[in-house]
């Protein structure tokens, strides 16, 4: 297990002044060789224009630090709800815009929540996802849409492999569709993340392991199967540190980026990112029960 290549990172920020350079600097400060970011606020449509010279400098910085661009991921904003056909035009236009922004930045993976059917029913919701993707996806796209496995809260779709298979099977240019696992979502949905090889076997049988593009690494505040989707810091939740380590270091998925989206730590005056410390724990394969205090002391000093 020690020989498995580790591709690890976290969610990082992106701002209008430095754009992706800001994201890379933050990732490097955590000891990452992969990262994920939004190109604008996830809850609105405001997007800063992307700057060509900043993009070029960002790619130079990636190369200097041996970060492969295929391990850099953009997360689409969650205001896109592909499963709600009433928002069809908005979904199409905004998703196209996000894809264009990824292409400009040279990023090949765009993680997207499949959406919620909002009382229209599973079949109608799945058809809406397919129709939207069929309108947006083109033959020569450089960006892969990575549909994220969801926990199943409310009327969420894409909560199991069969729903994802339906989407893939019914999208014309489905070579442009990949899947993103999330350890918290899948645990909350009911998958047994303590037996990850069996989960991979099932995924390979239903969809094909070559369709797995990235994994969000999160512990969960909930017991398995609760369908709530509440992330927890690694080792402090119901998935458990050892199970997460076994997933991260599983040799069958060693070439896939692992991205932390664990909660920030609340101090007295501020909240702090846990990623530098959680990545150290992952590299050491050792849980530190005092890590919360260490994070507060490090950033709060």
Secondary structure by P-SEA (a helix, b strand, c coil): ccccccccccccccccccaaaaaaaaaaaacccccccccccccccccccccaaaaaaaaaaaaaaccccccbbbbcccccccccccaaaaaaaaaaaaaaaaaaacccbbbbcccccccccaaaaaaaaaaaaaacccccccccbbbbbbccccccccccaaaaaaaaaaccccccbbbbbbaaaaaaacccccaaaaaaaaaaaccccccccccbbbbbccccccccccccccccccccaaaaaaaaaccccccbbbbbbcbbbbcccccccaaaaaaaaaaacccccaaaaaaaaaccc
